[in-house]
Amino acid sequence: MPADSTPDAVTPDHGPTGHRSPEGPGRGTGGRGRRRRPLSARRKALRLTSWVAFGVLVLGGSSLGYLYLKLNGNIRSIDLNQALGGHRPSDVDNGSEDILVLGSDTRSGGNKKLGGGTDDGTARSDTAMIVHVYEGHKRASVVSLPRDTLVDRPACTGADGTAHPAASGVMFNSAYSTGGAACAVKTVESMSGIRMDHFLEVDFSGFQKLVDELGGVKVTTTKPIDDPDSHLDLPAGTHTLDGKQSLGLVRTRHGVGDGSDLGRIQLQQAFIRALVTQVRHIGVLTSPKKLYDLADTATKAVTTDSGLGSVKNLVSFAGGLKGIGADRMDMVTMPVRYDPANGNRVLVDRARATQVWAALKADEAIPASATEGTAAGEAEGVVAGTE
């Protein structure tokens, strides 16, 4: 399956595989002639921790129920069906799922300083990705949507009930700033003809705190990255990025390549691979406090559709994705071409984009012909600073 190459400037550190050799005969409950050894104090503690973690997440109404309710109360959700009405693509019942993931940079509250702007009451979505989870939930394809793409935005209604008329030739990320997540979802569905089963939005401050709770994310840079605008200064080499540095990496446009949004997308995709690897190898169950702090931060950081708007549903959804590692995620950028009238904007390459959407609808691999020779493909060579 084709994928945008992980940029040479940033590569994930995959770490250990975590595989365990099978136990020998006579171990466990099935062995004969040998008595099972009593649990050591450490093994007892780990087992107890696992049960405590389970209780925090699923036992409402018990002595741990208040923790469940607190986490549940952190989650903000939107009823997409109510917000979007009946004019949506039909649901394809083939076992796959499509999720729109948004990264928002609201200039209010804790995001004001991180966004680098004034508190003007507006918000944008500078990161947008369609995550297609294939039937069986063993693989996924991620299609990044460039924020500077000129699109036709359908009429939509914002979260405050304000109706917004349709608009032609506007930047993709203006859909979010105009009508919020519901308008962004409607625009993506209009572009692709694919119904989004879910959406998940993460804001600046939540993203930064989440990375810090995870203990940082390890990446390798083969070229220095220096971008004062995103407060990022990294020499070449391997780094464990904290939350602030990680945010700078996924936001930088001027520190690498040609300074375009297409180059930034390549960095975002590389970071996501590293983040997925980090999450899969972190031992969150070794500390009940660490588990709770991570869950508290994560639930405060996200806004979801109502289908994911509870701890129970989020845990169930995440559990269904646990088999998808970084090596099972194929990442591409929506096929685009530079706008002849404005080099800072891109236009959808409709012929190639149609191949991408058709493949996802059919739950099939995205063909190489869909991404070869596009503006996004041209950007790959400059992300590492090798232009």
Legacy VTK file of the C-alpha trace (Angstrom):
# vtk DataFile Version 3.0
C-alpha trace
ASCII
DATASET POLYDATA
POINTS 387 float
0.000 0.000 0.000
1.496 3.380 -0.935
2.240 5.905 1.722
3.815 9.335 1.970
7.350 8.659 3.071
8.244 9.448 6.657
10.379 12.576 6.206
14.092 12.079 6.481
14.247 14.998 8.922
12.147 13.225 11.529
11.944 9.484 12.108
10.233 7.605 14.957
12.277 5.600 17.405
10.404 2.314 17.542
12.026 0.889 20.656
11.666 -2.736 21.756
9.155 -5.082 20.200
7.785 -6.205 23.515
7.419 -9.838 22.327
7.533 -12.525 24.985
8.591 -16.118 24.521
5.913 -18.700 25.321
6.034 -20.298 28.718
7.571 -23.725 28.971
5.687 -26.905 29.922
4.543 -27.237 33.486
4.100 -23.451 33.933
0.731 -21.972 34.773
-2.426 -23.865 35.586
-1.992 -26.543 32.935
1.297 -28.031 34.169
1.364 -31.382 35.940
3.602 -32.485 38.787
4.578 -28.924 39.747
2.813 -26.575 42.073
2.315 -23.003 40.963
4.751 -20.699 42.722
3.200 -18.038 44.967
3.050 -14.545 43.487
5.913 -12.254 44.427
5.130 -8.922 46.056
5.839 -7.125 42.748
3.543 -9.416 40.746
0.807 -8.990 43.341
1.172 -5.222 43.117
0.982 -5.246 39.316
-2.086 -7.472 39.369
-3.769 -5.228 41.941
-2.875 -2.158 39.862
-4.488 -3.694 36.782
-7.723 -4.315 38.671
-7.691 -0.794 40.127
-7.225 0.623 36.621
-10.102 -1.498 35.362
-12.281 -0.263 38.194
-11.486 3.389 37.561
-12.555 3.053 33.961
-15.666 0.906 34.146
-17.076 0.657 37.656
-19.657 3.398 38.026
-21.620 3.284 41.280
-18.846 1.686 43.345
-16.296 3.315 45.637
-14.391 4.230 42.471
-17.473 5.509 40.690
-16.734 9.165 41.405
-13.498 8.864 39.385
-15.436 7.412 36.473
-17.982 10.217 36.698
-15.255 12.861 36.876
-13.563 11.513 33.752
-16.924 11.250 32.026
-17.641 14.872 32.885
-14.393 15.988 31.246
-15.484 14.909 27.766
-17.159 17.421 25.465
-19.276 15.958 22.679
-21.441 17.026 19.728
-24.409 15.163 18.256
-23.388 15.027 14.593
-26.697 13.628 13.365
-28.589 16.500 14.951
-26.071 19.091 13.775
-25.821 17.839 10.197
-29.343 16.585 9.560
-30.223 13.963 6.986
-28.171 15.241 4.044
-25.153 13.044 4.615
-23.439 10.266 2.633
-24.930 6.833 3.236
-23.255 4.627 5.812
-21.197 1.850 4.161
-21.671 -1.282 6.247
-18.493 -3.206 5.422
-16.860 -3.363 8.858
-14.641 -0.322 8.289
-14.754 2.995 10.154
-13.867 6.544 9.137
-12.864 9.106 11.765
-12.102 12.782 11.181
-9.304 13.892 13.519
-8.924 17.644 14.039
-6.247 19.659 15.796
-7.657 23.023 16.838
-5.861 26.230 17.764
-8.492 28.260 19.550
-6.995 31.543 20.764
-8.896 31.514 24.054
-8.028 30.239 27.536
-4.891 28.147 27.892
-4.421 28.086 24.119
-3.938 31.850 23.805
-0.216 31.719 24.621
0.328 28.488 22.694
-1.462 29.790 19.615
0.718 32.847 19.483
-2.200 35.185 18.868
-4.755 37.326 20.642
-7.906 36.051 22.299
-10.204 37.027 19.442
-12.781 34.347 20.125
-11.956 32.470 16.924
-10.567 29.001 16.350
-9.018 27.186 13.421
-8.234 23.609 12.584
-4.681 23.558 11.291
-4.528 19.764 11.368
-7.147 17.543 9.753
-6.889 13.856 8.934
-9.299 11.172 7.824
-8.405 7.934 9.601
-9.824 4.912 7.780
-9.781 1.750 9.888
-10.088 -1.328 7.694
-12.386 -4.243 8.391
-10.918 -6.369 11.168
-9.245 -3.298 12.717
-5.728 -4.531 11.941
-4.677 -1.770 9.536
-5.450 1.878 8.903
-4.915 4.506 6.237
-4.543 8.156 7.185
-5.330 10.884 4.640
-4.083 14.342 5.646
-6.119 17.302 4.386
-4.009 20.422 3.681
-5.474 23.425 5.497
-4.665 25.742 2.559
-6.737 23.748 0.056
-9.366 25.860 -1.719
-12.713 24.073 -1.469
-16.425 24.618 -1.845
-17.871 24.693 1.651
-21.498 23.582 1.975
-24.051 25.498 4.022
-23.777 24.507 7.669
-24.998 25.376 11.150
-22.591 26.209 13.950
-22.758 24.922 17.509
-24.503 28.153 18.553
-27.273 27.564 16.019
-26.046 30.194 13.546
-26.690 29.221 9.928
-23.799 29.825 7.519
-24.421 29.964 3.747
-22.363 27.909 1.324
-19.129 29.439 0.036
-16.921 28.656 -2.978
-13.153 28.808 -3.253
-12.439 29.198 0.472
-9.613 27.666 2.482
-10.455 24.283 3.958
-9.645 25.285 7.529
-12.142 28.159 7.299
-14.913 25.570 7.621
-13.939 25.007 11.250
-13.480 28.683 12.049
-16.874 29.392 10.464
-19.045 26.725 12.049
-16.902 24.555 14.289
-16.404 20.794 14.136
-19.823 20.058 12.633
-19.095 22.360 9.686
-15.662 20.765 9.221
-17.227 17.293 9.193
-19.868 18.394 6.668
-17.190 19.886 4.408
-15.114 16.693 4.516
-18.160 14.559 3.743
-19.045 16.850 0.837
-15.498 16.642 -0.558
-15.068 12.897 -0.189
-18.570 11.453 -0.367
-17.620 9.399 2.715
-19.683 9.469 5.892
-17.590 10.139 8.994
-18.506 7.603 11.665
-16.789 9.700 14.334
-14.774 12.825 14.866
-12.118 13.547 17.467
-10.754 17.012 18.161
-7.674 17.810 20.266
-6.726 21.376 21.230
-3.266 22.932 21.638
-3.021 22.936 25.422
-4.504 19.441 25.713
-2.019 18.073 23.181
0.928 19.575 25.038
-0.203 18.223 28.415
-0.917 14.779 26.965
2.616 14.444 25.577
4.040 15.517 28.930
1.892 12.919 30.744
3.249 10.269 28.372
6.790 11.214 29.360
7.624 12.736 25.988
7.912 11.286 22.475
11.210 10.116 20.991
12.088 11.214 17.449
15.259 11.522 15.382
16.056 14.580 13.284
18.642 14.186 10.516
18.762 17.954 9.934
18.562 20.857 12.391
15.111 22.421 12.758
15.003 26.072 13.820
11.710 27.964 13.709
11.279 30.941 16.079
7.609 31.214 15.070
6.839 27.812 16.609
9.480 28.150 19.368
11.372 25.113 18.091
15.155 24.760 17.965
16.402 21.202 17.510
19.863 20.111 16.375
20.202 16.978 14.291
19.994 13.848 16.416
17.666 11.824 18.623
15.459 13.730 21.049
12.725 12.967 23.552
10.409 15.884 22.894
8.327 17.295 25.715
4.857 18.706 25.111
6.002 22.187 24.110
8.608 20.867 21.680
6.147 18.366 20.205
3.623 21.115 19.624
6.316 23.176 17.930
7.234 20.258 15.682
3.711 19.600 14.404
3.102 23.333 13.883
6.377 24.391 12.240
6.226 25.550 8.645
9.339 27.677 8.314
11.932 25.516 10.040
12.099 22.871 7.291
11.636 22.523 3.567
9.915 25.215 1.528
7.808 26.560 4.390
4.565 25.165 3.004
1.694 23.468 4.768
2.485 20.353 2.723
5.880 20.129 4.400
4.309 20.533 7.827
1.959 17.633 7.071
4.952 15.352 6.516
6.275 16.270 9.967
2.860 15.674 11.519
2.669 12.223 9.982
6.162 11.331 11.204
5.301 12.514 14.707
2.076 10.481 14.775
4.048 7.342 13.960
6.404 8.094 16.837
3.497 8.864 19.173
1.718 5.603 18.333
4.934 3.702 19.046
5.380 5.534 22.357
1.828 4.784 23.518
2.152 1.093 22.667
5.330 0.718 24.727
4.482 2.795 27.782
3.629 0.852 30.946
0.685 2.921 32.155
-0.650 0.106 34.345
2.432 0.138 36.574
1.108 3.213 38.383
-2.556 3.894 39.221
-1.810 7.607 39.593
-0.112 7.729 36.202
-3.058 5.960 34.618
-5.522 8.351 36.190
-3.485 11.477 35.330
-3.200 10.316 31.733
-6.923 9.559 31.511
-7.802 12.894 33.135
-5.613 14.845 30.707
-6.820 12.919 27.665
-10.515 13.318 28.443
-10.064 17.047 29.085
-8.168 17.460 25.812
-10.749 16.038 23.429
-14.077 16.909 21.913
-15.869 14.016 20.226
-19.090 13.099 18.530
-21.793 11.823 20.868
-21.049 8.241 19.850
-17.662 8.519 21.581
-18.786 10.941 24.280
-18.250 8.723 27.325
-15.333 6.970 28.996
-16.918 3.597 28.298
-17.292 4.306 24.580
-13.824 5.825 24.263
-12.213 2.839 26.007
-14.150 0.437 23.778
-13.165 2.366 20.664
-9.492 2.551 21.668
-9.506 -1.164 22.497
-10.613 -1.913 18.949
-7.556 -0.090 17.593
-4.917 -1.641 19.847
-3.694 -3.988 17.099
-2.749 -1.107 14.782
0.881 -0.139 15.301
2.915 2.444 13.394
3.956 -0.241 10.899
0.285 -0.889 10.100
-0.585 2.734 9.361
-0.293 3.979 5.790
-0.172 7.761 5.504
-0.856 9.859 2.436
-1.842 13.451 1.734
-5.006 14.266 -0.193
-3.897 14.742 -3.831
-3.552 18.443 -4.551
-1.852 20.768 -7.047
-0.580 24.286 -6.550
-3.041 27.053 -7.423
-1.666 28.869 -10.517
-3.171 32.122 -9.231
-1.686 31.868 -5.724
1.355 29.799 -4.838
0.319 29.800 -1.165
-2.858 27.841 -1.942
-3.521 24.392 -3.374
-6.407 22.907 -5.327
-7.824 19.399 -5.074
-6.481 17.129 -7.822
-9.940 15.759 -8.487
-8.991 12.806 -10.693
-6.491 11.428 -8.200
-8.553 12.350 -5.139
-11.436 10.349 -6.606
-9.162 7.277 -6.554
-8.447 7.836 -2.859
-12.107 8.211 -1.891
-13.152 5.217 -4.012
-10.525 3.017 -2.331
-11.646 4.011 1.157
-15.314 3.477 0.329
-14.486 -0.017 -0.922
-12.243 -0.666 2.120
-9.295 -1.214 -0.201
-5.680 -0.080 -0.358
-5.080 3.388 -1.782
-3.419 2.876 -5.195
0.019 4.366 -5.826
-1.322 6.195 -8.884
-3.495 8.321 -6.599
-0.552 10.127 -4.968
2.257 9.990 -7.533
3.137 13.293 -9.179
1.021 15.468 -6.879
2.103 18.638 -5.069
2.140 16.689 -1.807
4.512 14.175 -3.360
6.812 16.980 -4.491
6.970 18.272 -0.916
8.379 15.002 0.406
11.862 15.714 -0.930
12.176 19.041 0.889
10.813 18.062 4.298
14.234 16.758 5.321
15.866 19.996 4.243
17.588 18.361 1.285
16.291 20.671 -1.398
LINES 1 388
387 0 1 2 3 4 5 6 7 8 9 10 11 12 13 14 15 16 17 18 19 20 21 22 23 24 25 26 27 28 29 30 31 32 33 34 35 36 37 38 39 40 41 42 43 44 45 46 47 48 49 50 51 52 53 54 55 56 57 58 59 60 61 62 63 64 65 66 67 68 69 70 71 72 73 74 75 76 77 78 79 80 81 82 83 84 85 86 87 88 89 90 91 92 93 94 95 96 97 98 99 100 101 102 103 104 105 106 107 108 109 110 111 112 113 114 115 116 117 118 119 120 121 122 123 124 125 126 127 128 129 130 131 132 133 134 135 136 137 138 139 140 141 142 143 144 145 146 147 148 149 150 151 152 153 154 155 156 157 158 159 160 161 162 163 164 165 166 167 168 169 170 171 172 173 174 175 176 177 178 179 180 181 182 183 184 185 186 187 188 189 190 191 192 193 194 195 196 197 198 199 200 201 202 203 204 205 206 207 208 209 210 211 212 213 214 215 216 217 218 219 220 221 222 223 224 225 226 227 228 229 230 231 232 233 234 235 236 237 238 239 240 241 242 243 244 245 246 247 248 249 250 251 252 253 254 255 256 257 258 259 260 261 262 263 264 265 266 267 268 269 270 271 272 273 274 275 276 277 278 279 280 281 282 283 284 285 286 287 288 289 290 291 292 293 294 295 296 297 298 299 300 301 302 303 304 305 306 307 308 309 310 311 312 313 314 315 316 317 318 319 320 321 322 323 324 325 326 327 328 329 330 331 332 333 334 335 336 337 338 339 340 341 342 343 344 345 346 347 348 349 350 351 352 353 354 355 356 357 358 359 360 361 362 363 364 365 366 367 368 369 370 371 372 373 374 375 376 377 378 379 380 381 382 383 384 385 386
